[in-house]
Structure formats: C-alpha cells, structure tokens
Amino acid sequence: MRLEELKRILADASQVFVLTDENVAMYWLPELKHWLDCERAVEIVVKAGERNKTLDTARLVWDALLKHGADRHAVLVNLGGGMITDLGGFVASCYQRGIRFVNVPTTLLAMVDAAIGGKTGVDFEGCKNQIGVFAEPVEVMISPVYLSTLPERDLYSGLAEMVKYGFIDDSDMLQVNECNYEQYLLRAGEIKKDLVERDFKEEGPRKVLNFGHTLGHALESYTMNAADPLTHGESVAMGMWCALWLSVKQCGLDETVLDDYGPTLRMLLSLATTEFDAEDVDGVLAYLAHDKKNLAGQTLFVLLEDIADPVWDQEVPESLVRQSLEALFAFLNQ
Ligand SMILES: NC(=O)c1ccc[n+]([C@@H]2O[C@H](COP(=O)([O-])OP(=O)(O)OC[C@H]3O[C@@H](n4cnc5c(N)ncnc54)[C@H](O)[C@@H]3O)[C@@H](O)[C@H]2O)c1
C-alpha cells in the first residue's frame, strides 16, 4: 500500500488513535502525525518495556478508546517496537470485536519480525504471550529512519532475529552485523512474509520462526523482574545456542555450526549484564512448562538438521534440555 492510500484510509476513518510508548513518543510522535497528515489523531502513550506488555496496559488503552468514543470505524496506529505492535494489535483486534490497525515499527526487531505476520498479544502471570489472537494489520510501514534514535542494545536485539533467519532459511543472513544490517532488511521481511503466507495460524512450516524461542522465552520470562532483564533478542540468541547444541545431539547437525556461532552469540550479548550459573537452570526450566509450544506436557523444539534445514515439533527429553542450559552457562562463563 502506498503512503497516499494509507493517508486516505486514515482520513476516512471516524477517528485515528496513535498508540506508542514514552520513549518513542519523545522522538517520533509529532513527526509521525505530520507524515501521515493526521494531526487530529488522539495520542495514547503507555510505559515502555516488556514488563508493561500486560492486560493492565491493554485495559488502559481500551479505557482511552472508550473515553474518546472510538467506534468500529476508528483506526489504531501502533508506533513502536514489538511491545507496542503486539499490544496494539491485540487491543485493536478485541475492541468492539475488532477495529483496523496499522503497524509502524520503530525497532529493528519489529521491522524484521514482530510487526509482520499478525501475531498479537500480551504476557500474563509473568509468562510470554499467553493471551493473544492472530490479527493482521491493514498496513505495516517500514522505514529505517526510526533506527537513528534506537539504543545500541536494542539494535543488537533485532540482529538476533536476523541471525535466526540465517539459521532457518538463508545462510547469507548469518553474516549480518551492526554495520551491514540495512542491506538485509528487505530479505528478512520477505522470509517472514513467505512463512506467514504459507501458514498463517502456525500449524506447520511457520513454526520454524520459533527457532531459539522455546528456551529463549523461558530465559526472557526468568529475567523479566531482574535488575537488568535480557532483551527479547538476547534471550533468543541464547535460546538459539541451546537449540544448536540440541541439534548436534539429536539431529546430526555438524558441531562446527555451534562453534562458529560462539563469537556471534558473544557479540549479540555484548551489552547484557545479567550473569548465569548452574543454579539458574531450575528457574529457567520452570518457565518451559508454560510455553505454548508444549503439547501434552512435552516440550517441543525447532531444531536444525543443517543450516537452512529446520525441523519442528521435535521432542527433547528434559534431561537433555537441562544439559543444554548447563552447557550454555558454562560457555558464557568461559
Ligand atoms: N508478534 C510477533 O511475531 C513477534 C515476533 C518477535 C518478537 N515479538 C515481541 O516483540 C517484543 C520485543 O520487541 P522490541 O525488541 O522491539 O522491544 P520494545 O518494543 O520493548 O522496544 C525496545 C526499547 O526500545 C525503545 N524504542 C523503540 N523504538 C525506538 C526508537 N526508534 N528510538 C528510541 N527508542 C526506541 C522502546 O521504548 C523500548 O524501551 C517482545 O514482546 C516480543 O515477544 C513479537
């Protein structure tokens, strides 16, 4: 959809709301309203960070929509990172049984992953994405201009999801780093869109996008209330190391793939300060029980037989999962 067409949709809407977080509001809210010719839009600004991707925040947004008389012809523009696009997509798709929404991703991670594909939701009882729906935005407007204000640590977080595409689909993307990522932006979006088109409801091939996320989500939830929580990408980067370790043990993946990933993992974690040791293993494993990808009590993983050759719904014994975490923490403490 061209910008002009989007402007027309917004002009024809009964009302336009822009949902964003306090950091993004500071840098980009006036600019966005100007670019979209929607100075009249109502601003809804929520607290930033994963800890606020909750039903309580969703309720605040629903309250604001109701207070301003939003009807079913209103449009919600989600301006922010994955926290905002997940939350806003969920809020919009439930409000009056669904109003239209537009995603304007402002983090690298949201541009290459979270804003695309229609998965929306909030965390619940400390567990990731437990409440949510599949709902597609009417448009995703991607522009690298927003990255000029993105903190470096959040840039690395997005790089982790790009590396994921390298493992599951296109080995060229394993070369991505903080200097060259712009050249891979388009390709990353294509890989995600292709998988979503083939399997919107994640019943088969789309599951490969969860590579690194089974333990990644457990690590993210485990550190959510720590003094310095892991970012989503850092958690996934660690989860991918474990998934590669398990792939070597269970799927015959060449061990050199795991060895080669070591320096990349250290780069992706270079700004994280949380330290782990063997005593953290039980705490992380406790969160696996809540993971949506578990079926009948079994923890299911996406693993690799080779680079760009993923297999999904892989059952892994808990003892092996435990060993992979112990091996990860030992590697990080070397
Ligand atoms: N729906 C999906 O398919 C999908 C896929 C991957 C990740 N996710 C979700 O995405 C979330 C992570 O997304 P994220 O990494 O974008 O986190 P985020 O939205 O929390 O943003 C990270 C930080 O960057 C700040 N920020 C955002 N844009 C900025 C900008 N341009 N300039 C300055 N600061 C900016 C935010 O205020 C926040 O503090 C997680 O909740 C994860 O579960 C969803």
PDBQT file of the ligand as one rigid body, heavy atoms in Angstrom, charges set to zero:
ROOT
HETATM    1  N1  LIG A 401       4.376 -10.810  17.116  1.00  0.00    +0.000 N 
HETATM    2  C1  LIG A 401       5.479 -11.378  16.710  1.00  0.00    +0.000 C 
HETATM    3  O1  LIG A 401       5.515 -12.104  15.705  1.00  0.00    +0.000 OA
HETATM    4  C2  LIG A 401       6.755 -11.121  17.469  1.00  0.00    +0.000 A 
HETATM    5  C3  LIG A 401       7.990 -11.552  16.955  1.00  0.00    +0.000 A 
HETATM    6  C4  LIG A 401       9.141 -11.253  17.657  1.00  0.00    +0.000 A 
HETATM    7  C5  LIG A 401       9.065 -10.540  18.852  1.00  0.00    +0.000 A 
HETATM    8  N2  LIG A 401       7.856 -10.161  19.342  1.00  0.00    +0.000 N 
HETATM    9  C6  LIG A 401       7.750  -9.396  20.582  1.00  0.00    +0.000 C 
HETATM   10  O2  LIG A 401       8.400  -8.149  20.398  1.00  0.00    +0.000 OA
HETATM   11  C7  LIG A 401       8.801  -7.643  21.675  1.00  0.00    +0.000 C 
HETATM   12  C8  LIG A 401      10.210  -7.123  21.576  1.00  0.00    +0.000 C 
HETATM   13  O3  LIG A 401      10.229  -6.072  20.652  1.00  0.00    +0.000 OA
HETATM   14  P1  LIG A 401      11.325  -4.912  20.720  1.00  0.00    +0.000 P 
HETATM   15  O4  LIG A 401      12.665  -5.505  20.863  1.00  0.00    +0.000 OA
HETATM   16  O5  LIG A 401      11.037  -4.026  19.598  1.00  0.00    +0.000 OA
HETATM   17  O6  LIG A 401      11.041  -4.260  22.144  1.00  0.00    +0.000 OA
HETATM   18  P2  LIG A 401      10.314  -2.922  22.635  1.00  0.00    +0.000 P 
HETATM   19  O7  LIG A 401       9.112  -2.621  21.859  1.00  0.00    +0.000 OA
HETATM   20  O8  LIG A 401      10.162  -3.101  24.104  1.00  0.00    +0.000 OA
HETATM   21  O9  LIG A 401      11.410  -1.799  22.321  1.00  0.00    +0.000 OA
HETATM   22  C9  LIG A 401      12.664  -1.836  22.952  1.00  0.00    +0.000 C 
HETATM   23  C10 LIG A 401      13.019  -0.479  23.576  1.00  0.00    +0.000 C 
HETATM   24  O10 LIG A 401      13.308   0.441  22.523  1.00  0.00    +0.000 OA
HETATM   25  C11 LIG A 401      12.571   1.657  22.693  1.00  0.00    +0.000 C 
HETATM   26  N3  LIG A 401      12.381   2.178  21.357  1.00  0.00    +0.000 N 
HETATM   27  C12 LIG A 401      11.618   1.649  20.373  1.00  0.00    +0.000 A 
HETATM   28  N4  LIG A 401      11.829   2.303  19.221  1.00  0.00    +0.000 NA
HETATM   29  C13 LIG A 401      12.720   3.277  19.480  1.00  0.00    +0.000 A 
HETATM   30  C14 LIG A 401      13.333   4.271  18.691  1.00  0.00    +0.000 A 
HETATM   31  N5  LIG A 401      13.133   4.344  17.375  1.00  0.00    +0.000 N 
HETATM   32  N6  LIG A 401      14.181   5.147  19.287  1.00  0.00    +0.000 NA
HETATM   33  C15 LIG A 401      14.436   5.041  20.627  1.00  0.00    +0.000 A 
HETATM   34  N7  LIG A 401      13.913   4.094  21.425  1.00  0.00    +0.000 NA
HETATM   35  C16 LIG A 401      13.068   3.214  20.847  1.00  0.00    +0.000 A 
HETATM   36  C17 LIG A 401      11.327   1.237  23.422  1.00  0.00    +0.000 C 
HETATM   37  O11 LIG A 401      10.761   2.315  24.125  1.00  0.00    +0.000 OA
HETATM   38  C18 LIG A 401      11.887   0.170  24.379  1.00  0.00    +0.000 C 
HETATM   39  O12 LIG A 401      12.445   0.781  25.514  1.00  0.00    +0.000 OA
HETATM   40  C19 LIG A 401       8.640  -8.783  22.651  1.00  0.00    +0.000 C 
HETATM   41  O13 LIG A 401       7.495  -8.578  23.426  1.00  0.00    +0.000 OA
HETATM   42  C20 LIG A 401       8.453  -9.988  21.762  1.00  0.00    +0.000 C 
HETATM   43  O14 LIG A 401       7.703 -11.003  22.384  1.00  0.00    +0.000 OA
HETATM   44  C21 LIG A 401       6.708 -10.423  18.654  1.00  0.00    +0.000 A 
ENDROOT
TORSDOF 0
